[in-house]
Amino acid sequence: MSAPHSTCVLHGPQDLRYESRPTTPPKPGQAQVQVVSTGICGSDLHYYIHGRNGDFVLQSPLVLGHEASGIVTALGPDTENSGLRVGQRVALEVGIPCRKCRFCVERDANGAASTKGPRYNLCENMRFCSSAKTFPHLDGTLQGRMNHPVDMLHPIPDSCSYEAAALAEPLAVVLHACRRANFTSTPPNPKVCVIGSGAVGLLACSLSIALGASSVTAIDIDSTKLDFAKNAVGVTDTWQVPIPPKGTPPPKDKEEATQRSRDLANAAMADLGIAPNDGFDIVFECTGVESCIQMAIFLARPGSRVVLVGMGTPIGTLPISSFALREVDIIGVFRYANCYPEALQLLGSGKLRGVEKMVTHRFPMDQTERAFETLRRGRGENGELVVKVMVNVTSPSSAPRVGTMAPPELA
């Protein structure tokens, strides 16, 4: 055991504490990583505010954070064939599969088994850093040092910064969504709509443009987010969801609520010059809000795909006849599998427009509470737009250089 490292630990709703914890050597198959950058996600915010994220309730103190990059500081036993070396920059894929279940194990034609199958994101025993789904909880990346499986550490291209590499996690979600939607298959150069212009929605816009969409339309209720989508990301069109006049009564039943969503979709298509019997080839729904999911279905053209990227409404009302009779495929998305290498390559390629501007706010780790409160408000201290909040956990200058030995206390 070596020198301690700093951590930011959630003990309950809005109860963040800075603690010093011992640094332990990596176990077989693990590397130790000095975490440099961690992005704050919406799920982290739910834990911070409520002490839970949906059905996953905090049962013990938990280190949050799962969008992260850092530097390898030590290698444990049995890592000789990992391709990693001390001093190497890596992005951390923090979902650790069991490597035994039907989704993890895949066999080739000769019967040889792989323990990272094409859908290991559905692992029946997945443990995800910063999630309270499993107990004991697995700590996240708002800590100075952590040990992690070497096959879940992905080298960062030289052209990619630590902050950009931390965006590999939300980009991997979007990349997985594009694969699930067969983005590059029929029709070629699809017409795309993205509902929700938060960080994930903006990445969906940027990736759709990079993959050759003929047009990309961003829809949101916030005009400043749409301005960012237009000016920074370069979407073709934007459409702002109108805010109902003050005093508008809520829908009296599910049918009226669904009709309001239909009316919004019709208004959007009319404003965008789209014929009533037409629509978009792919609609990425990135909010998880029931009315937005309904709207996405109405915006989809016959024979198209609606991809549910956002997570919010667990049980909702859907216009079944609208998608079933028009053969609109509804596609679910849960995290990602085998997406990190391509996500990092894209982040370092310069092909993703606006990515360099998506990190709008940065805080040192001893100001993590300010980081959460900034994301919670959705506006900075001067009223500016918040897209992605990044916590600078440590300074990379304190890490060993590539190819050097581990620091003496870690050897």
C-alpha angles and dihedrals in degrees: 000000000000141000116328124253133213123258137181108220130191111217097173142326108337090347107125118167131187110226138175115230132183118260112232127198116257117264124231110302093018137105127203114236130197102217112225107170132021125180120214113236132199091251090054088052092053090053091047095050102035106017087239142064108217107302093349107097126189109251099172137006111302136193108225129209132086106172100085151145132186149138130285108244101172140006124220127217120294094029099108093111096044095095090228126123136187111276094028118138113235143173116226120232098200103191106097113198123208092238090216109074128089092266095050101044118069125172126207126219090279093052095253111148130228119195095206101064124182092267104036087134085080092055109153092223102034116158113203122195112243093017125119092203092102129041130249084042120233112233121239135222105282088104134091098240134016137169117233139172110273094228089059092056115088125197115245117229115245089243093057124086125220091252093050090048090054086060089063089089098060090035089054088057090053093044090051089050091053091050091049089051092049086235097180095046129076121006099037116220095014126208104245134199123191118196111202124033102212120121094289093045092049090050088050089054093048094046092047090054091048091050092055107263111175089222137357123204121193120205125192141139092236116080094199091058090050090050088055091048091051101040103032103028098030103229117178097234141001132203125193118215105232117241110236114248115265110273095029106149118235118254111283093220144357093272093057092046090052091047090054089055090049090050091052091050091049091049092050093050092047092051091046093049095246119147116245093244092048132063141145129329093219127018117191109201106202103169106063089218114142096228090049092052089052090048090050090057092051091048093054118097120229112286094018136119135253112199117202104213100151121076117212122100108061095188121023147155117260129188094242097180091052094059101027097051091045094044093238107167116225108209125194122212127199117180112295146279128214091350104115099084093052092042091054092045090053092047090054095042100072090232096114108084117217097011093117089058098047095085096078101162133037131188136177114244093256086064097050091124089060088050091055093045091050091053090045092056093044088218133078124239090273094046095260124147119274116212108154125003116206128197116208098216098181139351115261089217090075093059127091119265121252113287097013124126120263115271110276094252090057098045 
